[in-house]
Amino acid sequence: MKKIYFIILAFLSIFYVIYEVRKKKFSIKESFWWITACILMLVLAIFPYSIDKLAQFLNIEYPPSLLFVICIIFLLFINFRNSKQISGHQEKIIELAQHIALLEEELQEKGKK
């Protein structure tokens, strides 16, 4: 019975991400990674012992720790991508602020003439 709850949760997660993309609150490029995570969650909900088999293959003694490692790596990847985008946006903001300052100076000079 618990399995059904996790399957429903995975489908709700997928539909929520798609809903946010359709409302233009979330980019398609960013949603790809969240849809991938939701599909992984769905696969783990349908085949709960697959994490045990994967942990056994990787010689990990406690299978839930593998799940936590996968989640941590995923979140670190998302965090790195977001930090990279923020840095790019900060550079653009500085460039735009400088451009606006030059345009304002030009307007002031024209206003004095």
Biopython code that builds the backbone (N, CA, C, O; Angstrom):
import numpy as np
from Bio.PDB.StructureBuilder import StructureBuilder

atoms = [
    (1, "MET", "N", (0.821, -1.195, 0.000)),
    (1, "MET", "CA", (0.000, 0.000, 0.000)),
    (1, "MET", "C", (0.867, 1.262, 0.000)),
    (1, "MET", "O", (0.525, 2.253, -0.645)),
    (2, "LYS", "N", (1.995, 1.223, 0.728)),
    (2, "LYS", "CA", (2.894, 2.379, 0.755)),
    (2, "LYS", "C", (3.435, 2.675, -0.638)),
    (2, "LYS", "O", (3.659, 3.828, -1.009)),
    (3, "LYS", "N", (3.638, 1.610, -1.393)),
    (3, "LYS", "CA", (4.176, 1.743, -2.742)),
    (3, "LYS", "C", (3.280, 2.647, -3.593)),
    (3, "LYS", "O", (3.778, 3.458, -4.374)),
    (4, "ILE", "N", (1.981, 2.508, -3.444)),
    (4, "ILE", "CA", (1.028, 3.303, -4.229)),
    (4, "ILE", "C", (1.144, 4.780, -3.867)),
    (4, "ILE", "O", (1.055, 5.641, -4.743)),
    (5, "TYR", "N", (1.341, 5.079, -2.597)),
    (5, "TYR", "CA", (1.484, 6.475, -2.176)),
    (5, "TYR", "C", (2.704, 7.130, -2.833)),
    (5, "TYR", "O", (2.639, 8.277, -3.277)),
    (6, "PHE", "N", (3.796, 6.400, -2.888)),
    (6, "PHE", "CA", (5.010, 6.945, -3.497)),
    (6, "PHE", "C", (4.864, 7.099, -5.008)),
    (6, "PHE", "O", (5.392, 8.043, -5.596)),
    (7, "ILE", "N", (4.148, 6.171, -5.631)),
    (7, "ILE", "CA", (3.884, 6.294, -7.070)),
    (7, "ILE", "C", (3.017, 7.519, -7.339)),
    (7, "ILE", "O", (3.282, 8.278, -8.271)),
    (8, "ILE", "N", (1.987, 7.709, -6.527)),
    (8, "ILE", "CA", (1.120, 8.888, -6.674)),
    (8, "ILE", "C", (1.918, 10.164, -6.436)),
    (8, "ILE", "O", (1.757, 11.145, -7.162)),
    (9, "LEU", "N", (2.782, 10.155, -5.416)),
    (9, "LEU", "CA", (3.620, 11.323, -5.127)),
    (9, "LEU", "C", (4.543, 11.642, -6.298)),
    (9, "LEU", "O", (4.737, 12.811, -6.631)),
    (10, "ALA", "N", (5.109, 10.622, -6.922)),
    (10, "ALA", "CA", (5.990, 10.837, -8.069)),
    (10, "ALA", "C", (5.210, 11.434, -9.242)),
    (10, "ALA", "O", (5.683, 12.368, -9.889)),
    (11, "PHE", "N", (4.026, 10.902, -9.516)),
    (11, "PHE", "CA", (3.212, 11.461, -10.604)),
    (11, "PHE", "C", (2.774, 12.892, -10.304)),
    (11, "PHE", "O", (2.779, 13.744, -11.192)),
    (12, "LEU", "N", (2.399, 13.153, -9.063)),
    (12, "LEU", "CA", (2.023, 14.530, -8.689)),
    (12, "LEU", "C", (3.206, 15.485, -8.865)),
    (12, "LEU", "O", (3.030, 16.623, -9.301)),
    (13, "SER", "N", (4.392, 15.026, -8.529)),
    (13, "SER", "CA", (5.593, 15.849, -8.695)),
    (13, "SER", "C", (5.831, 16.161, -10.173)),
    (13, "SER", "O", (6.127, 17.300, -10.533)),
    (14, "ILE", "N", (5.701, 15.156, -11.016)),
    (14, "ILE", "CA", (5.888, 15.367, -12.451)),
    (14, "ILE", "C", (4.860, 16.352, -12.983)),
    (14, "ILE", "O", (5.196, 17.277, -13.722)),
    (15, "PHE", "N", (3.592, 16.145, -12.599)),
    (15, "PHE", "CA", (2.535, 17.045, -13.080)),
    (15, "PHE", "C", (2.720, 18.466, -12.555)),
    (15, "PHE", "O", (2.417, 19.430, -13.259)),
    (16, "TYR", "N", (3.217, 18.605, -11.320)),
    (16, "TYR", "CA", (3.445, 19.944, -10.775)),
    (16, "TYR", "C", (4.547, 20.681, -11.540)),
    (16, "TYR", "O", (4.409, 21.868, -11.836)),
    (17, "VAL", "N", (5.626, 19.990, -11.856)),
    (17, "VAL", "CA", (6.714, 20.622, -12.618)),
    (17, "VAL", "C", (6.194, 21.038, -13.995)),
    (17, "VAL", "O", (6.471, 22.146, -14.456)),
    (18, "ILE", "N", (5.444, 20.156, -14.648)),
    (18, "ILE", "CA", (4.891, 20.483, -15.968)),
    (18, "ILE", "C", (3.916, 21.657, -15.858)),
    (18, "ILE", "O", (3.901, 22.531, -16.725)),
    (19, "TYR", "N", (3.111, 21.683, -14.812)),
    (19, "TYR", "CA", (2.166, 22.785, -14.585)),
    (19, "TYR", "C", (2.906, 24.112, -14.441)),
    (19, "TYR", "O", (2.495, 25.120, -15.015)),
    (20, "GLU", "N", (3.991, 24.112, -13.681)),
    (20, "GLU", "CA", (4.770, 25.343, -13.484)),
    (20, "GLU", "C", (5.426, 25.803, -14.788)),
    (20, "GLU", "O", (5.533, 27.003, -15.039)),
    (21, "VAL", "N", (5.860, 24.864, -15.608)),
    (21, "VAL", "CA", (6.449, 25.215, -16.909)),
    (21, "VAL", "C", (5.387, 25.830, -17.807)),
    (21, "VAL", "O", (5.645, 26.816, -18.497)),
    (22, "ARG", "N", (4.203, 25.253, -17.800)),
    (22, "ARG", "CA", (3.121, 25.769, -18.650)),
    (22, "ARG", "C", (2.678, 27.158, -18.216)),
    (22, "ARG", "O", (2.248, 27.952, -19.053)),
    (23, "LYS", "N", (2.774, 27.471, -16.915)),
    (23, "LYS", "CA", (2.413, 28.796, -16.418)),
    (23, "LYS", "C", (3.550, 29.800, -16.604)),
    (23, "LYS", "O", (3.437, 30.960, -16.208)),
    (24, "LYS", "N", (4.656, 29.337, -17.214)),
    (24, "LYS", "CA", (5.838, 30.167, -17.478)),
    (24, "LYS", "C", (6.517, 30.640, -16.189)),
    (24, "LYS", "O", (7.154, 31.693, -16.177)),
    (25, "LYS", "N", (6.385, 29.875, -15.111)),
    (25, "LYS", "CA", (7.060, 30.209, -13.870)),
    (25, "LYS", "C", (8.358, 29.426, -13.713)),
    (25, "LYS", "O", (9.115, 29.635, -12.765)),
    (26, "PHE", "N", (8.599, 28.527, -14.654)),
    (26, "PHE", "CA", (9.754, 27.642, -14.577)),
    (26, "PHE", "C", (10.213, 27.378, -15.998)),
    (26, "PHE", "O", (9.391, 27.095, -16.868)),
    (27, "SER", "N", (11.510, 27.466, -16.247)),
    (27, "SER", "CA", (12.001, 27.271, -17.610)),
    (27, "SER", "C", (12.052, 25.797, -17.973)),
    (27, "SER", "O", (12.204, 24.935, -17.108)),
    (28, "ILE", "N", (11.926, 25.525, -19.243)),
    (28, "ILE", "CA", (11.968, 24.152, -19.732)),
    (28, "ILE", "C", (13.337, 23.541, -19.465)),
    (28, "ILE", "O", (13.453, 22.366, -19.116)),
    (29, "LYS", "N", (14.375, 24.365, -19.639)),
    (29, "LYS", "CA", (15.742, 23.886, -19.431)),
    (29, "LYS", "C", (15.952, 23.430, -17.983)),
    (29, "LYS", "O", (16.565, 22.390, -17.744)),
    (30, "GLU", "N", (15.453, 24.194, -17.033)),
    (30, "GLU", "CA", (15.596, 23.832, -15.621)),
    (30, "GLU", "C", (14.685, 22.672, -15.239)),
    (30, "GLU", "O", (15.031, 21.852, -14.388)),
    (31, "SER", "N", (13.529, 22.610, -15.870)),
    (31, "SER", "CA", (12.580, 21.564, -15.513)),
    (31, "SER", "C", (13.082, 20.178, -15.908)),
    (31, "SER", "O", (12.655, 19.175, -15.335)),
    (32, "PHE", "N", (13.976, 20.120, -16.872)),
    (32, "PHE", "CA", (14.510, 18.829, -17.309)),
    (32, "PHE", "C", (15.091, 18.043, -16.133)),
    (32, "PHE", "O", (14.827, 16.849, -15.993)),
    (33, "TRP", "N", (15.872, 18.704, -15.301)),
    (33, "TRP", "CA", (16.524, 18.012, -14.185)),
    (33, "TRP", "C", (15.514, 17.588, -13.135)),
    (33, "TRP", "O", (15.661, 16.527, -12.529)),
    (34, "TRP", "N", (14.486, 18.404, -12.908)),
    (34, "TRP", "CA", (13.475, 18.035, -11.928)),
    (34, "TRP", "C", (12.587, 16.906, -12.447)),
    (34, "TRP", "O", (12.173, 16.038, -11.678)),
    (35, "ILE", "N", (12.297, 16.914, -13.736)),
    (35, "ILE", "CA", (11.535, 15.801, -14.319)),
    (35, "ILE", "C", (12.363, 14.516, -14.220)),
    (35, "ILE", "O", (11.826, 13.450, -13.919)),
    (36, "THR", "N", (13.662, 14.622, -14.472)),
    (36, "THR", "CA", (14.546, 13.460, -14.340)),
    (36, "THR", "C", (14.508, 12.914, -12.911)),
    (36, "THR", "O", (14.439, 11.702, -12.709)),
    (37, "ALA", "N", (14.552, 13.807, -11.927)),
    (37, "ALA", "CA", (14.493, 13.374, -10.529)),
    (37, "ALA", "C", (13.139, 12.738, -10.216)),
    (37, "ALA", "O", (13.073, 11.753, -9.480)),
    (38, "CYS", "N", (12.074, 13.287, -10.762)),
    (38, "CYS", "CA", (10.740, 12.714, -10.535)),
    (38, "CYS", "C", (10.613, 11.339, -11.171)),
    (38, "CYS", "O", (9.998, 10.444, -10.591)),
    (39, "ILE", "N", (11.181, 11.161, -12.341)),
    (39, "ILE", "CA", (11.144, 9.850, -12.997)),
    (39, "ILE", "C", (11.957, 8.842, -12.191)),
    (39, "ILE", "O", (11.548, 7.691, -12.038)),
    (40, "LEU", "N", (13.098, 9.270, -11.680)),
    (40, "LEU", "CA", (13.890, 8.392, -10.820)),
    (40, "LEU", "C", (13.090, 8.015, -9.572)),
    (40, "LEU", "O", (13.126, 6.867, -9.128)),
    (41, "MET", "N", (12.378, 8.977, -9.017)),
    (41, "MET", "CA", (11.538, 8.714, -7.852)),
    (41, "MET", "C", (10.430, 7.719, -8.212)),
    (41, "MET", "O", (10.092, 6.847, -7.411)),
    (42, "LEU", "N", (9.873, 7.850, -9.404)),
    (42, "LEU", "CA", (8.839, 6.921, -9.864)),
    (42, "LEU", "C", (9.403, 5.505, -10.032)),
    (42, "LEU", "O", (8.774, 4.528, -9.625)),
    (43, "VAL", "N", (10.574, 5.407, -10.624)),
    (43, "VAL", "CA", (11.208, 4.090, -10.809)),
    (43, "VAL", "C", (11.487, 3.443, -9.456)),
    (43, "VAL", "O", (11.252, 2.249, -9.273)),
    (44, "LEU", "N", (11.990, 4.235, -8.512)),
    (44, "LEU", "CA", (12.258, 3.687, -7.179)),
    (44, "LEU", "C", (10.976, 3.315, -6.444)),
    (44, "LEU", "O", (10.977, 2.398, -5.622)),
    (45, "ALA", "N", (9.884, 4.017, -6.733)),
    (45, "ALA", "CA", (8.604, 3.673, -6.116)),
    (45, "ALA", "C", (8.049, 2.377, -6.697)),
    (45, "ALA", "O", (7.478, 1.561, -5.973)),
    (46, "ILE", "N", (8.217, 2.191, -7.992)),
    (46, "ILE", "CA", (7.710, 0.977, -8.643)),
    (46, "ILE", "C", (8.589, -0.220, -8.315)),
    (46, "ILE", "O", (8.089, -1.313, -8.048)),
    (47, "PHE", "N", (9.894, -0.010, -8.334)),
    (47, "PHE", "CA", (10.856, -1.090, -8.053)),
    (47, "PHE", "C", (11.683, -0.718, -6.820)),
    (47, "PHE", "O", (12.842, -0.327, -6.960)),
    (48, "PRO", "N", (11.117, -0.830, -5.622)),
    (48, "PRO", "CA", (11.824, -0.365, -4.422)),
    (48, "PRO", "C", (13.110, -1.128, -4.109)),
    (48, "PRO", "O", (13.994, -0.596, -3.437)),
    (49, "TYR", "N", (13.224, -2.352, -4.584)),
    (49, "TYR", "CA", (14.425, -3.126, -4.274)),
    (49, "TYR", "C", (15.558, -2.871, -5.271)),
    (49, "TYR", "O", (16.637, -3.450, -5.146)),
    (50, "SER", "N", (15.317, -2.013, -6.251)),
    (50, "SER", "CA", (16.385, -1.696, -7.204)),
    (50, "SER", "C", (17.529, -0.945, -6.521)),
    (50, "SER", "O", (18.689, -1.094, -6.906)),
    (51, "ILE", "N", (17.205, -0.145, -5.516)),
    (51, "ILE", "CA", (18.258, 0.568, -4.784)),
    (51, "ILE", "C", (19.121, -0.438, -4.014)),
    (51, "ILE", "O", (20.323, -0.231, -3.854)),
    (52, "ASP", "N", (18.507, -1.525, -3.540)),
    (52, "ASP", "CA", (19.275, -2.573, -2.850)),
    (52, "ASP", "C", (20.239, -3.261, -3.817)),
    (52, "ASP", "O", (21.399, -3.505, -3.486)),
    (53, "LYS", "N", (19.748, -3.563, -4.997)),
    (53, "LYS", "CA", (20.590, -4.238, -6.003)),
    (53, "LYS", "C", (21.742, -3.333, -6.441)),
    (53, "LYS", "O", (22.878, -3.781, -6.597)),
    (54, "LEU", "N", (21.426, -2.048, -6.636)),
    (54, "LEU", "CA", (22.469, -1.097, -7.038)),
    (54, "LEU", "C", (23.508, -0.933, -5.933)),
    (54, "LEU", "O", (24.707, -0.870, -6.206)),
    (55, "ALA", "N", (23.048, -0.866, -4.696)),
    (55, "ALA", "CA", (23.977, -0.747, -3.566)),
    (55, "ALA", "C", (24.848, -1.997, -3.452)),
    (55, "ALA", "O", (26.041, -1.910, -3.164)),
    (56, "GLN", "N", (24.248, -3.140, -3.677)),
    (56, "GLN", "CA", (25.008, -4.389, -3.633)),
    (56, "GLN", "C", (26.057, -4.410, -4.752)),
    (56, "GLN", "O", (27.188, -4.848, -4.542)),
    (57, "PHE", "N", (25.675, -3.937, -5.930)),
    (57, "PHE", "CA", (26.605, -3.871, -7.062)),
    (57, "PHE", "C", (27.764, -2.939, -6.766)),
    (57, "PHE", "O", (28.896, -3.219, -7.161)),
    (58, "LEU", "N", (27.502, -1.833, -6.077)),
    (58, "LEU", "CA", (28.542, -0.849, -5.748)),
    (58, "LEU", "C", (29.256, -1.143, -4.432)),
    (58, "LEU", "O", (30.075, -0.344, -3.977)),
    (59, "ASN", "N", (28.948, -2.287, -3.821)),
    (59, "ASN", "CA", (29.536, -2.687, -2.535)),
    (59, "ASN", "C", (29.247, -1.692, -1.417)),
    (59, "ASN", "O", (30.128, -1.378, -0.616)),
    (60, "ILE", "N", (28.045, -1.209, -1.366)),
    (60, "ILE", "CA", (27.612, -0.319, -0.284)),
    (60, "ILE", "C", (26.769, -1.163, 0.661)),
    (60, "ILE", "O", (25.791, -1.785, 0.246)),
    (61, "GLU", "N", (27.151, -1.181, 1.926)),
    (61, "GLU", "CA", (26.497, -2.083, 2.874)),
    (61, "GLU", "C", (25.105, -1.635, 3.287)),
    (61, "GLU", "O", (24.241, -2.473, 3.542)),
    (62, "TYR", "N", (24.873, -0.338, 3.357)),
    (62, "TYR", "CA", (23.577, 0.169, 3.816)),
    (62, "TYR", "C", (22.896, 0.887, 2.648)),
    (62, "TYR", "O", (23.200, 2.052, 2.393)),
    (63, "PRO", "N", (21.984, 0.224, 1.932)),
    (63, "PRO", "CA", (21.382, 0.772, 0.715)),
    (63, "PRO", "C", (20.736, 2.160, 0.856)),
    (63, "PRO", "O", (20.842, 2.959, -0.073)),
    (64, "PRO", "N", (20.067, 2.482, 1.986)),
    (64, "PRO", "CA", (19.506, 3.829, 2.072)),
    (64, "PRO", "C", (20.563, 4.945, 1.995)),
    (64, "PRO", "O", (20.264, 6.061, 1.571)),
    (65, "SER", "N", (21.783, 4.634, 2.403)),
    (65, "SER", "CA", (22.831, 5.652, 2.302)),
    (65, "SER", "C", (23.127, 5.980, 0.840)),
    (65, "SER", "O", (23.477, 7.117, 0.522)),
    (66, "LEU", "N", (22.991, 5.004, -0.048)),
    (66, "LEU", "CA", (23.173, 5.263, -1.475)),
    (66, "LEU", "C", (22.110, 6.240, -1.974)),
    (66, "LEU", "O", (22.398, 7.134, -2.769)),
    (67, "LEU", "N", (20.892, 6.060, -1.501)),
    (67, "LEU", "CA", (19.812, 6.973, -1.882)),
    (67, "LEU", "C", (20.129, 8.393, -1.431)),
    (67, "LEU", "O", (19.915, 9.347, -2.179)),
    (68, "PHE", "N", (20.638, 8.535, -0.208)),
    (68, "PHE", "CA", (21.007, 9.863, 0.285)),
    (68, "PHE", "C", (22.155, 10.464, -0.510)),
    (68, "PHE", "O", (22.156, 11.662, -0.792)),
    (69, "VAL", "N", (23.119, 9.650, -0.868)),
    (69, "VAL", "CA", (24.249, 10.140, -1.670)),
    (69, "VAL", "C", (23.765, 10.615, -3.034)),
    (69, "VAL", "O", (24.197, 11.661, -3.518)),
    (70, "ILE", "N", (22.876, 9.855, -3.651)),
    (70, "ILE", "CA", (22.329, 10.255, -4.955)),
    (70, "ILE", "C", (21.588, 11.588, -4.830)),
    (70, "ILE", "O", (21.750, 12.473, -5.670)),
    (71, "CYS", "N", (20.782, 11.727, -3.786)),
    (71, "CYS", "CA", (20.044, 12.985, -3.570)),
    (71, "CYS", "C", (20.994, 14.161, -3.324)),
    (71, "CYS", "O", (20.790, 15.251, -3.858)),
    (72, "ILE", "N", (22.010, 13.936, -2.530)),
    (72, "ILE", "CA", (22.969, 15.005, -2.229)),
    (72, "ILE", "C", (23.714, 15.424, -3.492)),
    (72, "ILE", "O", (23.894, 16.617, -3.738)),
    (73, "ILE", "N", (24.142, 14.464, -4.286)),
    (73, "ILE", "CA", (24.838, 14.790, -5.532)),
    (73, "ILE", "C", (23.918, 15.574, -6.468)),
    (73, "ILE", "O", (24.342, 16.550, -7.087)),
    (74, "PHE", "N", (22.664, 15.147, -6.568)),
    (74, "PHE", "CA", (21.697, 15.850, -7.413)),
    (74, "PHE", "C", (21.514, 17.291, -6.945)),
    (74, "PHE", "O", (21.541, 18.215, -7.757)),
    (75, "LEU", "N", (21.328, 17.485, -5.640)),
    (75, "LEU", "CA", (21.120, 18.838, -5.112)),
    (75, "LEU", "C", (22.372, 19.705, -5.255)),
    (75, "LEU", "O", (22.268, 20.904, -5.514)),
    (76, "LEU", "N", (23.542, 19.110, -5.091)),
    (76, "LEU", "CA", (24.776, 19.867, -5.312)),
    (76, "LEU", "C", (24.907, 20.289, -6.772)),
    (76, "LEU", "O", (25.341, 21.403, -7.064)),
    (77, "PHE", "N", (24.531, 19.401, -7.683)),
    (77, "PHE", "CA", (24.561, 19.733, -9.101)),
    (77, "PHE", "C", (23.611, 20.894, -9.406)),
    (77, "PHE", "O", (23.980, 21.834, -10.110)),
    (78, "ILE", "N", (22.398, 20.824, -8.878)),
    (78, "ILE", "CA", (21.420, 21.906, -9.080)),
    (78, "ILE", "C", (21.942, 23.207, -8.467)),
    (78, "ILE", "O", (21.811, 24.272, -9.071)),
    (79, "ASN", "N", (22.529, 23.126, -7.278)),
    (79, "ASN", "CA", (23.075, 24.305, -6.615)),
    (79, "ASN", "C", (24.208, 24.921, -7.430)),
    (79, "ASN", "O", (24.296, 26.142, -7.555)),
    (80, "PHE", "N", (25.072, 24.078, -7.983)),
    (80, "PHE", "CA", (26.174, 24.574, -8.804)),
    (80, "PHE", "C", (25.636, 25.280, -10.052)),
    (80, "PHE", "O", (26.107, 26.361, -10.406)),
    (81, "ARG", "N", (24.652, 24.671, -10.715)),
    (81, "ARG", "CA", (24.058, 25.295, -11.909)),
    (81, "ARG", "C", (23.432, 26.648, -11.567)),
    (81, "ARG", "O", (23.592, 27.621, -12.303)),
    (82, "ASN", "N", (22.721, 26.694, -10.444)),
    (82, "ASN", "CA", (22.088, 27.951, -10.033)),
    (82, "ASN", "C", (23.130, 29.013, -9.686)),
    (82, "ASN", "O", (22.955, 30.184, -10.026)),
    (83, "SER", "N", (24.201, 28.619, -9.020)),
    (83, "SER", "CA", (25.270, 29.574, -8.690)),
    (83, "SER", "C", (25.917, 30.111, -9.957)),
    (83, "SER", "O", (26.233, 31.297, -10.046)),
    (84, "LYS", "N", (26.111, 29.242, -10.927)),
    (84, "LYS", "CA", (26.689, 29.654, -12.207)),
    (84, "LYS", "C", (25.777, 30.661, -12.905)),
    (84, "LYS", "O", (26.249, 31.657, -13.452)),
    (85, "GLN", "N", (24.478, 30.398, -12.884)),
    (85, "GLN", "CA", (23.532, 31.317, -13.511)),
    (85, "GLN", "C", (23.473, 32.644, -12.771)),
    (85, "GLN", "O", (23.384, 33.700, -13.399)),
    (86, "ILE", "N", (23.522, 32.602, -11.455)),
    (86, "ILE", "CA", (23.502, 33.836, -10.670)),
    (86, "ILE", "C", (24.729, 34.678, -10.984)),
    (86, "ILE", "O", (24.621, 35.897, -11.123)),
    (87, "SER", "N", (25.886, 34.051, -11.096)),
    (87, "SER", "CA", (27.111, 34.784, -11.435)),
    (87, "SER", "C", (26.982, 35.445, -12.798)),
    (87, "SER", "O", (27.374, 36.598, -12.977)),
    (88, "GLY", "N", (26.434, 34.713, -13.755)),
    (88, "GLY", "CA", (26.230, 35.291, -15.085)),
    (88, "GLY", "C", (25.270, 36.464, -15.051)),
    (88, "GLY", "O", (25.489, 37.469, -15.728)),
    (89, "HIS", "N", (24.202, 36.343, -14.265)),
    (89, "HIS", "CA", (23.235, 37.437, -14.152)),
    (89, "HIS", "C", (23.850, 38.653, -13.451)),
    (89, "HIS", "O", (23.557, 39.793, -13.812)),
    (90, "GLN", "N", (24.696, 38.412, -12.457)),
    (90, "GLN", "CA", (25.354, 39.527, -11.774)),
    (90, "GLN", "C", (26.249, 40.303, -12.736)),
    (90, "GLN", "O", (26.287, 41.532, -12.696)),
    (91, "GLU", "N", (26.964, 39.592, -13.595)),
    (91, "GLU", "CA", (27.807, 40.260, -14.598)),
    (91, "GLU", "C", (26.943, 41.104, -15.540)),
    (91, "GLU", "O", (27.302, 42.236, -15.865)),
    (92, "LYS", "N", (25.823, 40.562, -15.970)),
    (92, "LYS", "CA", (24.929, 41.300, -16.868)),
    (92, "LYS", "C", (24.339, 42.520, -16.179)),
    (92, "LYS", "O", (24.180, 43.566, -16.808)),
    (93, "ILE", "N", (24.014, 42.402, -14.900)),
    (93, "ILE", "CA", (23.459, 43.534, -14.144)),
    (93, "ILE", "C", (24.482, 44.649, -14.058)),
    (93, "ILE", "O", (24.150, 45.819, -14.252)),
    (94, "ILE", "N", (25.721, 44.295, -13.770)),
    (94, "ILE", "CA", (26.784, 45.315, -13.694)),
    (94, "ILE", "C", (26.947, 45.999, -15.046)),
    (94, "ILE", "O", (27.060, 47.223, -15.121)),
    (95, "GLU", "N", (26.958, 45.206, -16.107)),
    (95, "GLU", "CA", (27.104, 45.755, -17.454)),
    (95, "GLU", "C", (25.936, 46.676, -17.802)),
    (95, "GLU", "O", (26.142, 47.743, -18.380)),
    (96, "LEU", "N", (24.725, 46.277, -17.460)),
    (96, "LEU", "CA", (23.548, 47.108, -17.729)),
    (96, "LEU", "C", (23.563, 48.386, -16.903)),
    (96, "LEU", "O", (23.191, 49.448, -17.402)),
    (97, "ALA", "N", (23.988, 48.297, -15.644)),
    (97, "ALA", "CA", (24.073, 49.486, -14.795)),
    (97, "ALA", "C", (25.079, 50.479, -15.368)),
    (97, "ALA", "O", (24.839, 51.686, -15.349)),
    (98, "GLN", "N", (26.198, 49.981, -15.873)),
    (98, "GLN", "CA", (27.191, 50.867, -16.481)),
    (98, "GLN", "C", (26.635, 51.505, -17.756)),
    (98, "GLN", "O", (26.858, 52.687, -18.019)),
    (99, "HIS", "N", (25.922, 50.723, -18.528)),
    (99, "HIS", "CA", (25.330, 51.247, -19.764)),
    (99, "HIS", "C", (24.292, 52.325, -19.455)),
    (99, "HIS", "O", (24.234, 53.348, -20.139)),
    (100, "ILE", "N", (23.478, 52.099, -18.432)),
    (100, "ILE", "CA", (22.471, 53.096, -18.026)),
    (100, "ILE", "C", (23.150, 54.365, -17.536)),
    (100, "ILE", "O", (22.695, 55.465, -17.849)),
    (101, "ALA", "N", (24.234, 54.232, -16.772)),
    (101, "ALA", "CA", (24.958, 55.407, -16.271)),
    (101, "ALA", "C", (25.502, 56.231, -17.437)),
    (101, "ALA", "O", (25.449, 57.460, -17.404)),
    (102, "LEU", "N", (26.026, 55.561, -18.469)),
    (102, "LEU", "CA", (26.542, 56.282, -19.637)),
    (102, "LEU", "C", (25.405, 56.993, -20.380)),
    (102, "LEU", "O", (25.565, 58.131, -20.823)),
    (103, "LEU", "N", (24.270, 56.326, -20.512)),
    (103, "LEU", "CA", (23.129, 56.952, -21.193)),
    (103, "LEU", "C", (22.585, 58.146, -20.408)),
    (103, "LEU", "O", (22.207, 59.155, -21.004)),
    (104, "GLU", "N", (22.543, 58.043, -19.091)),
    (104, "GLU", "CA", (22.088, 59.157, -18.259)),
    (104, "GLU", "C", (23.042, 60.340, -18.374)),
    (104, "GLU", "O", (22.613, 61.493, -18.420)),
    (105, "GLU", "N", (24.326, 60.048, -18.420)),
    (105, "GLU", "CA", (25.315, 61.117, -18.574)),
    (105, "GLU", "C", (25.143, 61.815, -19.922)),
    (105, "GLU", "O", (25.233, 63.039, -20.014)),
    (106, "GLU", "N", (24.896, 61.026, -20.958)),
    (106, "GLU", "CA", (24.661, 61.588, -22.287)),
    (106, "GLU", "C", (23.431, 62.482, -22.293)),
    (106, "GLU", "O", (23.443, 63.561, -22.886)),
    (107, "LEU", "N", (22.364, 62.029, -21.629)),
    (107, "LEU", "CA", (21.134, 62.833, -21.561)),
    (107, "LEU", "C", (21.362, 64.148, -20.810)),
    (107, "LEU", "O", (20.853, 65.192, -21.217)),
    (108, "GLN", "N", (22.118, 64.098, -19.729)),
    (108, "GLN", "CA", (22.413, 65.307, -18.981)),
    (108, "GLN", "C", (23.216, 66.299, -19.803)),
    (108, "GLN", "O", (22.986, 67.506, -19.729)),
    (109, "GLU", "N", (24.163, 65.790, -20.590)),
    (109, "GLU", "CA", (24.968, 66.675, -21.440)),
    (109, "GLU", "C", (24.093, 67.311, -22.524)),
    (109, "GLU", "O", (24.250, 68.491, -22.839)),
    (110, "LYS", "N", (23.186, 66.538, -23.083)),
    (110, "LYS", "CA", (22.287, 67.081, -24.111)),
    (110, "LYS", "C", (21.314, 68.082, -23.507)),
    (110, "LYS", "O", (20.926, 69.052, -24.159)),
    (111, "GLY", "N", (20.919, 67.842, -22.254)),
    (111, "GLY", "CA", (20.002, 68.749, -21.579)),
    (111, "GLY", "C", (20.670, 70.088, -21.244)),
    (111, "GLY", "O", (19.992, 71.113, -21.190)),
    (112, "LYS", "N", (21.974, 70.092, -21.021)),
    (112, "LYS", "CA", (22.698, 71.320, -20.709)),
    (112, "LYS", "C", (22.886, 72.185, -21.963)),
    (112, "LYS", "O", (23.001, 73.408, -21.874)),
    (113, "LYS", "N", (22.916, 71.533, -23.128)),
    (113, "LYS", "CA", (23.139, 72.276, -24.371)),
    (113, "LYS", "C", (21.918, 72.943, -24.788)),
    (113, "LYS", "O", (21.905, 73.620, -25.816)),
]
sb = StructureBuilder()
sb.init_structure("model")
sb.init_model(0)
sb.init_chain("A")
sb.init_seg("    ")
for serial, (resi, resn, name, xyz) in enumerate(atoms, 1):
    if name == "N":
        sb.init_residue(resn, " ", resi, " ")
    sb.init_atom(name, np.array(xyz, "f"), 0.0, 1.0, " ", f" {name:<3s}", serial, name[0])
structure = sb.get_structure()
